[in-house]
Amino acid sequence: MVGLLVCIINCFFPQVEMALTGGNVPLPQGFIKVACFGFLVGLVFIYRTLDLSLFPTKMWLITVGYLMVVFIWLWQGQNKRPSEIFLAYNAYYCPLIFAPLAAGLRGRVSQETAFKIFMATFATCALLGWVQYVLQEPIIRLASNDGNFRIYLSQWMVGGYRSIRANSFFAFAQEYGSFVVLIAAIGIGMCRARGGWKLGVPLYLFAAATCYTTMTRAAFLQLFVASIAALTFTFGKRNTRVRWQPLIAFAASVFIAFSGLTSIISQKKSIYDDVSLQQRLDQWQIAESTLSHSSAWPQLLGLGYCQADKPVMVANKEDWNTVLLDNMYVALALHIGLIGMAVIVGFFSVMWSCLQRATVETPTPVMIGIASYWSTFAMTGMFNIQMAQYGFWFLIALVVSGRPTEESINSWEGQLDTQFVRSAAFV
Protein backbone atom coordinates (compact mmCIF):
# COMPACT_ATOMS: atom_id res chain seq x y z
CA MET A 1 0.00 0.00 0.00
CA VAL A 2 2.75 2.44 0.94
CA GLY A 3 4.73 1.55 -2.17
CA LEU A 4 1.75 2.24 -4.42
CA LEU A 5 1.13 5.57 -2.68
CA VAL A 6 4.78 6.54 -3.18
CA CYS A 7 4.32 5.86 -6.90
CA ILE A 8 1.30 8.20 -6.88
CA ILE A 9 2.98 10.86 -4.73
CA ASN A 10 5.90 10.84 -7.13
CA CYS A 11 8.11 13.48 -5.52
CA PHE A 12 8.17 12.25 -1.94
CA PHE A 13 10.91 9.64 -2.25
CA PRO A 14 13.21 11.89 -4.34
CA GLN A 15 12.84 14.57 -1.65
CA VAL A 16 13.91 12.04 0.98
CA GLU A 17 16.89 11.05 -1.16
CA MET A 18 17.97 14.66 -1.62
CA ALA A 19 17.67 15.28 2.11
CA LEU A 20 19.91 12.28 2.85
CA THR A 21 22.49 12.81 0.09
CA GLY A 22 22.79 16.59 0.06
CA GLY A 23 20.82 17.19 -3.11
CA ASN A 24 21.29 14.06 -5.25
CA VAL A 25 18.77 11.45 -6.37
CA PRO A 26 20.80 8.25 -6.91
CA LEU A 27 17.62 6.16 -7.33
CA PRO A 28 15.23 7.74 -9.88
CA GLN A 29 11.46 7.41 -9.51
CA GLY A 30 11.46 4.62 -12.10
CA PHE A 31 13.44 2.50 -9.65
CA ILE A 32 10.62 2.88 -7.12
CA LYS A 33 8.11 1.56 -9.66
CA VAL A 34 10.32 -1.43 -10.50
CA ALA A 35 10.89 -2.20 -6.81
CA CYS A 36 7.18 -1.84 -6.03
CA PHE A 37 6.05 -4.20 -8.78
CA GLY A 38 8.92 -6.60 -8.05
CA PHE A 39 7.75 -6.77 -4.44
CA LEU A 40 4.19 -7.26 -5.70
CA VAL A 41 5.31 -10.25 -7.78
CA GLY A 42 7.04 -11.71 -4.72
CA LEU A 43 3.90 -11.34 -2.60
CA VAL A 44 1.79 -13.09 -5.24
CA PHE A 45 4.15 -16.08 -5.07
CA ILE A 46 4.11 -16.01 -1.26
CA TYR A 47 0.31 -15.92 -0.93
CA ARG A 48 -0.25 -18.23 -3.93
CA THR A 49 -3.62 -16.62 -4.66
CA LEU A 50 -4.94 -14.64 -7.61
CA ASP A 51 -8.56 -13.55 -7.14
CA LEU A 52 -9.61 -12.13 -10.51
CA SER A 53 -13.34 -11.96 -9.73
CA LEU A 54 -13.18 -8.14 -9.57
CA PHE A 55 -10.69 -7.79 -12.42
CA PRO A 56 -11.60 -7.27 -16.13
CA THR A 57 -9.34 -10.08 -17.35
CA LYS A 58 -10.58 -10.25 -20.95
CA MET A 59 -10.17 -6.55 -21.58
CA TRP A 60 -6.74 -6.65 -19.93
CA LEU A 61 -5.64 -9.43 -22.30
CA ILE A 62 -6.86 -7.39 -25.28
CA THR A 63 -5.00 -4.30 -24.04
CA VAL A 64 -1.71 -6.05 -23.29
CA GLY A 65 -1.90 -8.00 -26.55
CA TYR A 66 -2.37 -4.78 -28.49
CA LEU A 67 0.53 -3.10 -26.68
CA MET A 68 2.75 -6.04 -27.64
CA VAL A 69 1.76 -5.71 -31.31
CA VAL A 70 2.28 -1.94 -31.24
CA PHE A 71 5.69 -2.41 -29.63
CA ILE A 72 6.83 -4.28 -32.76
CA TRP A 73 5.18 -1.68 -35.02
CA LEU A 74 6.87 1.25 -33.31
CA TRP A 75 10.23 -0.54 -33.31
CA GLN A 76 10.20 -1.74 -36.91
CA GLY A 77 7.67 0.55 -38.60
CA GLN A 78 8.43 3.86 -36.88
CA ASN A 79 12.13 3.25 -36.13
CA LYS A 80 11.77 3.86 -32.41
CA ARG A 81 14.46 2.48 -30.12
CA PRO A 82 13.24 -0.22 -27.69
CA SER A 83 14.46 1.94 -24.80
CA GLU A 84 12.19 4.79 -25.99
CA ILE A 85 9.22 2.46 -26.21
CA PHE A 86 9.85 1.00 -22.75
CA LEU A 87 10.15 4.52 -21.32
CA ALA A 88 6.83 5.49 -22.88
CA TYR A 89 5.11 2.31 -21.68
CA ASN A 90 6.45 2.96 -18.18
CA ALA A 91 5.10 6.52 -18.21
CA TYR A 92 1.66 5.69 -19.61
CA TYR A 93 0.71 2.05 -19.07
CA CYS A 94 2.89 0.56 -16.32
CA PRO A 95 0.18 0.08 -13.62
CA LEU A 96 -2.29 -1.12 -16.26
CA ILE A 97 0.08 -3.84 -17.45
CA PHE A 98 0.80 -5.13 -13.93
CA ALA A 99 -2.74 -4.65 -12.60
CA PRO A 100 -3.64 -8.40 -12.29
CA LEU A 101 -0.86 -8.84 -9.72
CA ALA A 102 -2.76 -6.66 -7.25
CA ALA A 103 -5.64 -9.13 -7.44
CA GLY A 104 -3.38 -11.59 -5.64
CA LEU A 105 -3.50 -9.32 -2.58
CA ARG A 106 -7.24 -8.70 -2.63
CA GLY A 107 -8.52 -8.05 0.87
CA ARG A 108 -5.06 -8.26 2.46
CA VAL A 109 -5.28 -4.64 3.65
CA SER A 110 -8.32 -3.80 5.75
CA GLN A 111 -10.52 -0.81 4.99
CA GLU A 112 -9.71 0.61 8.43
CA THR A 113 -5.96 0.39 7.82
CA ALA A 114 -6.29 1.95 4.38
CA PHE A 115 -8.37 4.77 5.88
CA LYS A 116 -5.68 5.53 8.46
CA ILE A 117 -2.93 5.50 5.82
CA PHE A 118 -4.90 7.83 3.55
CA MET A 119 -5.67 10.28 6.35
CA ALA A 120 -2.06 10.37 7.58
CA THR A 121 -0.84 10.89 4.00
CA PHE A 122 -3.39 13.63 3.38
CA ALA A 123 -2.47 15.43 6.62
CA THR A 124 1.21 15.45 5.63
CA CYS A 125 0.59 16.57 2.03
CA ALA A 126 -1.96 19.22 3.03
CA LEU A 127 0.41 20.72 5.60
CA LEU A 128 3.09 21.25 2.95
CA GLY A 129 0.57 22.42 0.35
CA TRP A 130 -0.92 25.07 2.60
CA VAL A 131 2.54 26.35 3.57
CA GLN A 132 3.40 26.66 -0.14
CA TYR A 133 0.17 28.53 -0.84
CA VAL A 134 0.39 30.91 2.14
CA LEU A 135 4.12 31.70 1.88
CA GLN A 136 4.19 31.57 -1.94
CA GLU A 137 7.40 29.58 -1.75
CA PRO A 138 8.05 26.07 -3.10
CA ILE A 139 9.54 24.96 0.28
CA ILE A 140 10.83 21.67 -1.17
CA ARG A 141 13.71 21.22 -3.64
CA LEU A 142 12.70 21.69 -7.27
CA ALA A 143 15.67 19.91 -8.84
CA SER A 144 18.47 17.56 -7.86
CA ASN A 145 22.15 18.28 -8.34
CA ASP A 146 22.67 15.20 -10.52
CA GLY A 147 19.82 15.99 -12.93
CA ASN A 148 17.78 12.89 -12.06
CA PHE A 149 14.86 14.87 -10.65
CA ARG A 150 13.01 18.07 -11.48
CA ILE A 151 9.72 19.70 -10.57
CA TYR A 152 8.27 22.14 -13.05
CA LEU A 153 7.03 24.90 -10.76
CA SER A 154 3.36 25.52 -11.51
CA GLN A 155 2.37 29.17 -11.49
CA TRP A 156 -0.71 31.25 -12.21
CA MET A 157 -1.56 34.84 -12.94
CA VAL A 158 -3.83 36.26 -10.23
CA GLY A 159 -4.70 39.96 -10.27
CA GLY A 160 -1.72 40.71 -12.48
CA TYR A 161 0.74 38.94 -10.17
CA ARG A 162 2.36 35.59 -10.62
CA SER A 163 1.28 33.11 -7.96
CA ILE A 164 2.55 29.65 -6.97
CA ARG A 165 0.11 26.77 -7.12
CA ALA A 166 0.37 24.34 -4.23
CA ASN A 167 1.69 21.00 -5.44
CA SER A 168 2.82 19.49 -2.09
CA PHE A 169 4.92 16.34 -2.71
CA PHE A 170 3.46 15.88 -6.20
CA ALA A 171 5.13 16.87 -9.44
CA PHE A 172 2.13 18.91 -10.57
CA ALA A 173 -0.68 20.83 -8.94
CA GLN A 174 -3.28 18.84 -10.89
CA GLU A 175 -2.02 15.53 -9.48
CA TYR A 176 -2.09 16.95 -5.97
CA GLY A 177 -5.60 18.29 -6.56
CA SER A 178 -6.77 14.86 -7.74
CA PHE A 179 -5.52 13.25 -4.54
CA VAL A 180 -7.33 15.89 -2.49
CA VAL A 181 -10.51 15.25 -4.50
CA LEU A 182 -10.34 11.57 -3.55
CA ILE A 183 -10.03 12.50 0.14
CA ALA A 184 -13.03 14.85 -0.18
CA ALA A 185 -15.08 11.98 -1.61
CA ILE A 186 -14.05 9.82 1.34
CA GLY A 187 -15.40 12.57 3.60
CA ILE A 188 -18.79 12.29 1.92
CA GLY A 189 -18.66 8.50 2.19
CA MET A 190 -18.09 8.79 5.93
CA CYS A 191 -21.54 10.38 6.27
CA ARG A 192 -23.16 7.07 5.37
CA ALA A 193 -22.62 5.71 8.87
CA ARG A 194 -24.55 6.88 11.89
CA GLY A 195 -22.81 9.99 13.25
CA GLY A 196 -20.21 9.89 10.49
CA TRP A 197 -21.06 13.41 9.35
CA LYS A 198 -19.38 14.82 12.47
CA LEU A 199 -15.99 14.07 10.96
CA GLY A 200 -17.01 13.54 7.33
CA VAL A 201 -18.34 17.05 6.71
CA PRO A 202 -15.29 18.85 8.22
CA LEU A 203 -13.00 16.54 6.23
CA TYR A 204 -14.84 17.35 3.00
CA LEU A 205 -14.82 21.10 3.64
CA PHE A 206 -11.11 21.11 4.51
CA ALA A 207 -10.30 19.00 1.44
CA ALA A 208 -12.34 21.36 -0.77
CA ALA A 209 -10.46 24.36 0.64
CA THR A 210 -7.18 22.52 0.10
CA CYS A 211 -8.19 21.81 -3.49
CA TYR A 212 -8.50 25.57 -4.04
CA THR A 213 -4.82 26.05 -3.13
CA THR A 214 -3.89 24.17 -6.30
CA MET A 215 -5.43 27.01 -8.37
CA THR A 216 -6.20 24.40 -11.02
CA ARG A 217 -9.55 24.59 -12.77
CA ALA A 218 -9.46 20.97 -13.88
CA ALA A 219 -9.16 20.00 -10.20
CA PHE A 220 -12.19 22.16 -9.37
CA LEU A 221 -14.24 20.41 -12.06
CA GLN A 222 -12.97 17.08 -10.80
CA LEU A 223 -14.07 17.95 -7.26
CA PHE A 224 -17.56 18.82 -8.51
CA VAL A 225 -17.98 15.60 -10.49
CA ALA A 226 -16.50 13.39 -7.77
CA SER A 227 -18.72 15.02 -5.14
CA ILE A 228 -21.84 14.18 -7.15
CA ALA A 229 -20.65 10.58 -7.52
CA ALA A 230 -19.86 10.30 -3.81
CA LEU A 231 -23.26 11.71 -2.85
CA THR A 232 -24.93 9.19 -5.16
CA PHE A 233 -22.95 6.27 -3.75
CA THR A 234 -23.62 7.42 -0.18
CA PHE A 235 -27.25 8.53 -0.21
CA GLY A 236 -28.73 7.52 -3.58
CA LYS A 237 -31.50 4.93 -3.55
CA ARG A 238 -30.55 3.97 -7.08
CA ASN A 239 -26.79 4.47 -6.95
CA THR A 240 -26.33 2.44 -10.13
CA ARG A 241 -27.21 5.67 -11.95
CA VAL A 242 -23.67 6.85 -11.31
CA ARG A 243 -22.58 4.33 -13.95
CA TRP A 244 -23.13 6.88 -16.70
CA GLN A 245 -21.54 9.82 -14.92
CA PRO A 246 -18.14 9.59 -16.71
CA LEU A 247 -19.93 9.97 -20.05
CA ILE A 248 -21.90 12.98 -18.82
CA ALA A 249 -18.75 14.55 -17.36
CA PHE A 250 -16.91 13.94 -20.65
CA ALA A 251 -19.66 15.73 -22.57
CA ALA A 252 -19.36 18.65 -20.15
CA SER A 253 -15.58 18.78 -20.64
CA VAL A 254 -15.99 18.87 -24.43
CA PHE A 255 -18.48 21.73 -24.06
CA ILE A 256 -16.09 23.65 -21.79
CA ALA A 257 -13.16 23.11 -24.14
CA PHE A 258 -14.85 24.13 -27.38
CA SER A 259 -17.75 26.42 -26.44
CA GLY A 260 -15.61 29.47 -25.70
CA LEU A 261 -17.33 29.82 -22.33
CA THR A 262 -14.13 30.70 -20.48
CA SER A 263 -13.34 33.55 -22.87
CA ILE A 264 -16.72 35.12 -22.09
CA ILE A 265 -16.05 35.29 -18.34
CA SER A 266 -12.38 36.13 -18.72
CA GLN A 267 -12.21 39.86 -18.01
CA LYS A 268 -8.80 40.00 -16.35
CA LYS A 269 -5.72 37.98 -15.54
CA SER A 270 -7.19 35.67 -12.93
CA ILE A 271 -8.26 32.10 -12.42
CA TYR A 272 -10.89 32.73 -15.11
CA ASP A 273 -8.22 33.50 -17.70
CA ASP A 274 -8.58 31.26 -20.74
CA VAL A 275 -5.03 31.64 -22.11
CA SER A 276 -3.89 28.16 -21.05
CA LEU A 277 -7.04 26.60 -22.52
CA GLN A 278 -6.51 28.43 -25.81
CA GLN A 279 -2.92 27.21 -25.91
CA ARG A 280 -4.18 23.68 -25.36
CA LEU A 281 -6.60 24.06 -28.27
CA ASP A 282 -3.77 25.30 -30.49
CA GLN A 283 -1.63 22.30 -29.55
CA TRP A 284 -4.53 19.91 -30.17
CA GLN A 285 -4.99 21.42 -33.61
CA ILE A 286 -1.32 20.90 -34.44
CA ALA A 287 -1.53 17.30 -33.22
CA GLU A 288 -4.68 16.69 -35.27
CA SER A 289 -2.96 18.06 -38.35
CA THR A 290 0.05 15.80 -37.75
CA LEU A 291 -2.19 12.76 -37.44
CA SER A 292 -4.43 13.60 -40.39
CA HIS A 293 -1.44 14.08 -42.72
CA SER A 294 -0.03 10.68 -41.83
CA SER A 295 -0.72 7.53 -43.81
CA ALA A 296 -3.33 4.98 -42.77
CA TRP A 297 -1.14 2.60 -40.72
CA PRO A 298 0.44 5.30 -38.54
CA GLN A 299 -3.02 6.73 -37.94
CA LEU A 300 -4.32 3.35 -36.83
CA LEU A 301 -1.25 2.03 -34.93
CA GLY A 302 0.46 5.23 -33.87
CA LEU A 303 3.42 7.49 -34.56
CA GLY A 304 5.23 6.66 -31.33
CA TYR A 305 4.95 10.24 -30.11
CA CYS A 306 5.11 10.13 -26.31
CA GLN A 307 5.44 12.61 -23.46
CA ALA A 308 7.37 10.61 -20.89
CA ASP A 309 7.89 13.87 -19.01
CA LYS A 310 4.35 15.10 -18.46
CA PRO A 311 3.75 18.48 -20.15
CA VAL A 312 3.12 21.59 -18.09
CA MET A 313 3.15 25.32 -18.38
CA VAL A 314 6.77 26.02 -17.52
CA ALA A 315 7.70 29.47 -16.26
CA ASN A 316 10.87 30.51 -18.08
CA LYS A 317 11.90 33.83 -16.54
CA GLU A 318 9.24 36.29 -17.75
CA ASP A 319 7.89 34.26 -20.65
CA TRP A 320 5.45 31.40 -20.74
CA ASN A 321 6.74 28.43 -22.66
CA THR A 322 4.05 26.02 -23.79
CA VAL A 323 5.47 22.49 -23.76
CA LEU A 324 3.86 19.69 -25.78
CA LEU A 325 0.15 18.97 -25.29
CA ASP A 326 -2.14 17.99 -22.44
CA ASN A 327 -4.91 15.67 -23.58
CA MET A 328 -5.15 11.93 -22.92
CA TYR A 329 -7.09 11.12 -26.08
CA VAL A 330 -4.78 13.05 -28.40
CA ALA A 331 -1.72 11.66 -26.63
CA LEU A 332 -2.93 8.08 -27.04
CA ALA A 333 -3.77 8.59 -30.72
CA LEU A 334 -0.31 10.02 -31.42
CA HIS A 335 1.43 7.30 -29.44
CA ILE A 336 -0.39 4.03 -30.23
CA GLY A 337 -2.90 5.12 -32.86
CA LEU A 338 -6.65 5.49 -33.06
CA ILE A 339 -7.11 1.78 -32.38
CA GLY A 340 -4.91 2.04 -29.31
CA MET A 341 -6.87 5.02 -28.04
CA ALA A 342 -10.10 3.04 -28.37
CA VAL A 343 -8.56 0.02 -26.61
CA ILE A 344 -7.20 2.01 -23.64
CA VAL A 345 -10.38 4.05 -23.22
CA GLY A 346 -12.36 0.80 -23.41
CA PHE A 347 -10.13 -0.74 -20.74
CA PHE A 348 -10.64 2.30 -18.52
CA SER A 349 -14.40 2.08 -19.01
CA VAL A 350 -14.45 -1.59 -17.99
CA MET A 351 -12.27 -0.85 -14.93
CA TRP A 352 -14.72 1.89 -13.95
CA SER A 353 -17.62 -0.56 -14.24
CA CYS A 354 -15.80 -3.02 -11.96
CA LEU A 355 -15.15 -0.31 -9.36
CA GLN A 356 -18.71 0.96 -9.57
CA ARG A 357 -20.16 -2.53 -8.95
CA ALA A 358 -17.75 -3.23 -6.08
CA THR A 359 -18.60 0.08 -4.42
CA VAL A 360 -22.35 -0.51 -4.73
CA GLU A 361 -21.87 -3.92 -3.07
CA THR A 362 -19.58 -2.61 -0.31
CA PRO A 363 -20.11 1.16 0.07
CA THR A 364 -17.33 1.89 2.55
CA PRO A 365 -15.79 5.40 2.68
CA VAL A 366 -12.52 4.19 1.13
CA MET A 367 -14.23 2.48 -1.82
CA ILE A 368 -16.60 5.44 -2.27
CA GLY A 369 -13.60 7.78 -2.38
CA ILE A 370 -11.66 5.75 -4.95
CA ALA A 371 -14.71 5.05 -7.14
CA SER A 372 -15.83 8.70 -7.05
CA TYR A 373 -12.33 9.81 -8.07
CA TRP A 374 -12.40 7.25 -10.86
CA SER A 375 -15.72 8.58 -12.16
CA THR A 376 -13.80 11.63 -13.41
CA PHE A 377 -11.38 9.81 -15.73
CA ALA A 378 -13.16 10.67 -18.99
CA MET A 379 -13.43 14.36 -18.09
CA THR A 380 -9.87 14.91 -16.81
CA GLY A 381 -8.58 13.16 -19.93
CA MET A 382 -9.63 16.23 -21.93
CA PHE A 383 -7.20 18.46 -20.04
CA ASN A 384 -4.50 16.18 -18.62
CA ILE A 385 -2.63 12.91 -19.03
CA GLN A 386 -3.14 10.97 -15.79
CA MET A 387 -3.47 7.37 -16.96
CA ALA A 388 -0.82 6.10 -14.55
CA GLN A 389 -2.45 7.84 -11.58
CA TYR A 390 -5.80 6.21 -12.25
CA GLY A 391 -4.05 2.88 -12.78
CA PHE A 392 -2.32 2.99 -9.39
CA TRP A 393 -5.58 3.86 -7.61
CA PHE A 394 -7.26 0.91 -9.32
CA LEU A 395 -4.52 -1.35 -7.94
CA ILE A 396 -5.10 0.07 -4.46
CA ALA A 397 -8.83 -0.58 -4.83
CA LEU A 398 -8.09 -4.21 -5.68
CA VAL A 399 -5.91 -4.58 -2.59
CA VAL A 400 -8.44 -3.10 -0.14
CA SER A 401 -11.61 -4.60 -1.64
CA GLY A 402 -12.64 -7.89 -0.04
CA ARG A 403 -15.56 -10.11 -0.85
CA PRO A 404 -18.65 -8.35 0.50
CA THR A 405 -20.75 -10.14 3.10
CA GLU A 406 -23.65 -8.87 5.17
CA GLU A 407 -21.64 -9.53 8.32
CA SER A 408 -18.64 -7.51 7.14
CA ILE A 409 -20.83 -4.57 6.08
CA ASN A 410 -22.65 -4.54 9.41
CA SER A 411 -19.34 -4.81 11.24
CA TRP A 412 -17.94 -1.85 9.29
CA GLU A 413 -20.95 0.37 9.90
CA GLY A 414 -21.16 -0.59 13.56
CA GLN A 415 -17.52 0.13 14.26
CA LEU A 416 -17.17 3.15 11.99
CA ASP A 417 -17.53 5.82 14.67
CA THR A 418 -14.88 4.13 16.81
CA GLN A 419 -12.54 3.79 13.82
CA PHE A 420 -12.94 7.47 12.94
CA VAL A 421 -11.99 8.48 16.46
CA ARG A 422 -8.98 6.18 16.43
CA SER A 423 -7.96 7.40 12.96
CA ALA A 424 -8.23 11.03 14.03
CA ALA A 425 -6.06 10.25 17.03
CA PHE A 426 -3.60 8.40 14.75
CA VAL A 427 -3.32 11.43 12.42
Secondary structure, 3 states (H helix, E strand, C coil): CHHHHHHHCCCHHHHHHHHHHCCCCCCCHHHHHHHHHHHHHHHHHHHCCCCCCCCCHHHHHHHHHHHHHHHHHHHHHCCCCHHHHHHHHHHHCHHHHCHHHHHHHCCCCCHHHHHHHHHHHHHHHHHHHHHHHHHCCCCCCCECCCCCCECCCCEEEECCEEEECCCCCCCCHHHHHHHHHHHHHHHHHHCCCCCCHHHHHHHHHHHHHHHHCCCCHHHHHHHHHHHHHHHHHHHCCCHHHHHHHHHHHHHHHHHHHHCCHHHHHCCCCCCCCCHHHHHHHHHHHHHHHHHHCCCHHHHHHCCCCCCCCCCCEEEECCEEEECCCCCHHHHHHHHHHHHHHHHHHHHHHHHHHHHHHHHHHCCCHHHHHHHHHHCCHHHHCCCCCCHHHHHHHHHHHHHHCCCCCHHHHHHHHHHHHHHHHHHHHHC
